Amino acid sequence: MIAQAKGETVPVELNHTIVNATDKTASARFLTEILGLPEPVPYGPFMTVPLAHDLTLDYYETPAPITSQHYAFKVTEEDFDAVLARVVDRGLTYWADPYHREAGRINTNDGGRGFYFEDPDGHNLEVLTRSYGAAV
């Protein structure tokens, strides 16, 4: 068991998570192109998207119905503008809120900026510049 004092972070990092997709290559490429990342890398039955801190999103192709998941990506202020521009250039709908009520807008939660959009399988993707609670 890992002991944690109030206010300390736990020395555990998320290493990878599996993202179900109808087309693992197309979905992984969609994400890397939107976020401006290198090409995805095949690994076993997965197409992996390497992120910071050795984290990977491992796209797995399945014929089963896809249940929408939420994935949030923290980026710099400069990268935010580039990511949003790529979303707009592709003609993708984006929203300021996770419920998709405020189309074509961004939010300024916690003193940062953020927005939501969907990947080809309907996963709700979020891009933000400040972690929630950062302004507290």
Disulfide bonds with the S-S distance in Angstrom:
none
